[in-house]
Amino acid sequence: MRPLLRVGGILIGLLAISLCLRTIAGEWHEIRHAIATADPLLMLLGLLASVAGMSFLAVLWRSALLAFGQRISVRHALAWYFAGELGKYLPGGVWQVVGRGELAVRGGVRRSVGYGSTLVSMVVMCIAAAVVCGVLAPLLAMDGNGFGWEILLLLLVPLGVVAVHPRVFGRVLGFVERLSKGRLKLDPPPWPVMLRLIITGTPTWFLVGGASVAVTAALGYDQNPARIAFAAVTAWIVGFLAVPVPAGAGVRELVFVAVCGLAAGPATAVAALARLLLLITDAAGGAAGLSASRSRPSG
């Protein structure tokens, strides 16, 4: 039975990689013209920022595992994270949770911790994104466009901080336990631990925003970097919350165009290239992760 599950996991991984590459092909018309005029060094900088940003999400997940008493190496956290993330290119919105959780379980992590820490890291990821938007928000008016509806995202910061308090978060975990019929039973970590997880998640969003800033500069467009970064983070989270849409395809681009302050043409080019960098990161990281995740952790 286990070999069949392993083969099935490999087939799902290969399918997800093909869907990832198919997404690139579907957006190639917009991407091709943008690539022809882009500064290669700045594009490379954007790619490195994308890789680093997604790697920090793996570090965040590892920190969530530690919060529940499970220690794994950074190498295994990166492998399982990137391999599991291929699931977000499959319809349904749950496969990245299942993929990452099952890889952790196969590596010796308790099922409740593997799945629970994945869900916790996703919640904290969104709160960290709201914090970064809060840091960037005062800088948006520097381009003369002032503040818009996006400033409402600041409300997520106090809500998120309250949501991770043990009294509140414990009820969420209790609901998950009842929903899973006792299979996912976890006690809420102390509030300071949860707040540290939020802090751990913030570098990702500065890097994701920085990647779009680098792409904008590579294409020679002039816009307030804070607004570009804000738009990139906002678009990423809205795309993440669009659960039925694989990897938020199309949703992120629409949100970025609406928020970034660029004209529609330049904004679409930036969004397409920034997405291409993340797709390359996911495809390469996922392929490497599937290969590396075959070994068990040593500690």
N, C-alpha and C positions, 0 to 999 in steps of 0.2 A: 504493500500500500504506500509506504513512504517513497520508494523510487518513482511511483506513478505521480505522487504529489510533487516530487522534485522536477520531473519532466514537465508537468503541467505548469509549474512556476516558471521554468525556462521559456516555455512557449508563450506564456502571457507576457514575459519580459520582452521577448523578441517582437511580439505584436505591438507592444507599447512603443518600442523604439521605431518600428515602421510607421506608426501613427504620428510620432514626433516628427520624423522626416517628411511625412506626407503634409504636415502642417506647414513646414518650411516651403515645400513645393507649391502649396496653395497660395502663399503670400509672395511668391517669387517675382511677380510682375512689379509690385511696389518696391521690393527689395533690390532688384537688379539695377534700376536706375540710381538708387541711393548709393549703392556700393561703388558705382563707377566714379562718383565724385567725392567719396569720403576720404578723409585723412587716415591712412592705415595705422599710424602710431596711436592716434586717439581712439581708433576702433579697437586696437589691441588693449589699450588701457580700459576701455569699456568692458571688454571680454574678461579681463583679469578681475575687474570689480564684480562682475556677475558671478564668476567662479567663487571668489572670496565670500560674496554675500550668501550664496547658497550653502557654502561650507559652514558658515556661522550658524545656519539653521540646524545643521547636523550637530554642532556643538551645543546649541540650545536643547536639542532632544537628549543628548547625552547628559546634560545638566538635569533635565527632568527625570531621567532614569536614576541619577544619583539622589535626587530628592526623594525617591521612593526606595532607596536602599540598594539599588542595583548598579554595580560598577562595571563598565566596559571600556575598552581602549578607544582612543580617538579614531584609530584606523578602522575598527569595526563599526563605530558610529557613522563614519563617513560612507563606508561601503553599504551598510544597511539603509542608510538614509537615501542615498542617490538611487540605489536599486529600487527601493520602495516608491520613490517619487515618480518613477515611470508610470505608476498606476493612475496618476492624475490625467493622463492622456486617454484613459478609457472612460466611456460614458458611465455615469452613476455617482461619481464623487466620493465613493468609499474605498476605492481600490488602493489608493496610496496609504490609507490607514491599515488595510488588510495586508498589503505587501510589506510595509515596514514592520508591522506587528508580528507577522509570521516569520520574517527573517530573524527578528530578535528572539522569538520563541525557539526556532531551530538552533540558534546560537547559545541557548541555555538560559535565557531570560524567562522569568515566570510570565505566563500568558496575561494575567491581569496587569502586570507592570508594563509589559511590551505594548499592549494596546492602550492602556490607560495613560502612559507617558506620552504616547504619540498624540492622543487627543489633547492632553494638557499642553504640550508644546505648541500645538496649532492655536489654541486659545490664547496662550501667552504671546505667540507671534503676532496676532492681530492687535493685542493691547500694545505691544512694543511699537508696532507701526503707527498707532494713534499717538503715542508719545513723541515719535520722531516728527510726525505732522505738526504736533504742538510746538516743537522746537523751531520748525521751519516757518510756521504761520506768521510770526511777527515780521519776517523778512519778505513776505509776499508783496507788501505795498511799495517796496523799493522801486518797482518798475512802473509805478504810476497807475496800475490797474486796480489797486485797492483789494479789499476782501470780498469774497463771494460766498455762495452757499457752502463751499468746502470748509469754511471755518467751523461749521457745525460738528465736524469730526472731532474737535477738541473735547466735546462732551463725552467721548469714549474714554478719555484719560481717567477722570475720577470714577466713572462707572467701572472701568477695568480694574482699578486699584481696589475698589470695594468688592468686586466679583471674586478676587482671589483670596479674600479673607476666609479663614477656615470655617467660620460660621455660615458663610454663604456658599463657599466652594464645597464644603462638606455635604450640603444638601444636593448639590449637583452630582457629586460622586455617589451619594446615596440613591439618587434617581437612576444613574447608570447601572448601579448594582442591581436594583430591582428590575430594570429593563433587561439586563443580561442574565437574570435568574441566579444571581450570586456568583457568576463566573468572573466578573470584573469587580472585585472587592478591594477598595483602596481607602486608606485614611488620608485626609487632607494634610499636606505639609504645612509647617508653621508659616505664618504670614511673611516674616523676613525672608524665608527661603523663596517664596513665590515672588516677592518683590525683586529679589536678586535674579530670578529667571527672566523677569521683564527687562531688567538692565542688560542681561546677557543677549536678549533678542534684538536690542537696538542697533548694533553695528550692521546687521544685515540690511536694514532699511536705508541707512546712510550710504551703503555701498550700492544698493539697487538704484537709489536716486542718483548717485554719482555716475553710474553706468549710463543712464539716460542723458546726464549733463555732458559726458564725454562724447556720446553719439551726436548730440546737438552741436557741439563744437566741431566735431569731425565733418559735419555737413555744412559748416560755415554759417549756421543760423544764430542770430543774436537774440537772446532772451534771458531774463533773470534766472540764474542757476537754481535759486531757492524754489521758484515756481515750477521749473522743470522737475526738480527732485520731488517736490510735493505731489505733482501730478503723477509721477511714476509710482510713488508709494501708494497713493490713493487708488490708482488704476489696478495695481497688483492685488490689493486687498479686496476690492470690489470683484475682480475676476475670481479670486479665491472663494469668495462667498457665493458666487454664481455656480452652485453645486452641480446642477445638471449639465453644465457646459464643460467638456473636457479641457482642463488647463485654462479655463476662462477664455477660450479662443474667441477673439473678436470683441469680447466685452472690455478687456483691458485697453485695447486700442481706442474704442469709442470714448471711454472715460478720459484717457490721456488727452485725446484731441480736444475734448470739452474743457479741460482744466488747465492745460499747459500754457495757454496764451498765444501760441503760434497760429498762423493761418492753417487752414485745413490741410493743404498739400504738404508743407514742411512738417506739420505735426504727425501726419500719417507716415511719412518717411522715417521720422525719428522713432515712432512707436513700432514700426515694422522691423527696423534694424535692432532696436533694443530687445524686442521679442526674439529675433534671430539669435542674439547673443545668449539669451536664456535657454533657447531650444538647443543650441550647441552644447551649452553647459549640462543640460539635463541628459541629452543623448550620450555624450562622452562619459559623463559621470555615472549614468545608469549602466552603461556597458561595462565600465571598469568595476562598478559596485557589484554587478551580477557575478563577475568573475571572482572578485575578492571575497564575496560573502559565503563562499563554499566552506571556508575554514572556520573553526570554532574559536571563540576568544580564550585567551590563556588566563585571564584574571577578571 
